[in-house]
Amino acid sequence: MKGTLVNAAAIVAGSGLGLLLKRGIPARCQQTLLQGMSLAVILIGLQMAFKTQRILIVIFSMVIGGLIGEGLSIDKGLDKLGQWLTNRFSAKNGNVGEGFVSASLVYCVGAMAVVGAIQDGLTGDASTLYAKSILDGVSAVVFASTLGPGVALSAISVLVYQGLITVLAVQFSTVFNAVLIREITAVGGLLIVGIGLTLLEIKKINVANLLPAIPVAAIITLLWPA
């Protein structure tokens, strides 16, 4: 869990710095910074997605996961949570909900979150999560300066998500293998691309409703004949 704790702390610290710098960054520059970070997010997602060696697993996972997500209305649930956060912390702090939801998805869906948390749980080696902490801390500066204080709250999502994966990795150490991690990474990469497109306002993609595709990918991979 030590890697996850450091990761959450880096996000909070980066968000605090971003909020301090926000007053000195012109709105035009803030928009440019967000667009640049969004393009980087898309690149990371594509690199992850291209790791797949079983494209059918990715396709089936996205279809089945999307159906499950729509049935559960995950996106609406997150929107309600985001709106509650915005109302709770008042409009003067910006759209807190948008910052929380967007940052949470970016920080939790990535391969480093999954692989790093598994590595931390199986071997106690948190080096991957330490590296992720640096990246997340830097990106939190940009996100917080443009999306507001809700970005800092995403540290809670990271704590819960990565912490849970670490605990599960300890309990089910024999299940995780290179193939499973690779296909989960590929599916997560596609979701990250969707996040980037949404941040760029090219197309609003209900990434939250596609989140079940990640556990579905794990199940299909385990059942897929070698």
Beta strands, then each sheet from edge to edge (+ up, - down):
end
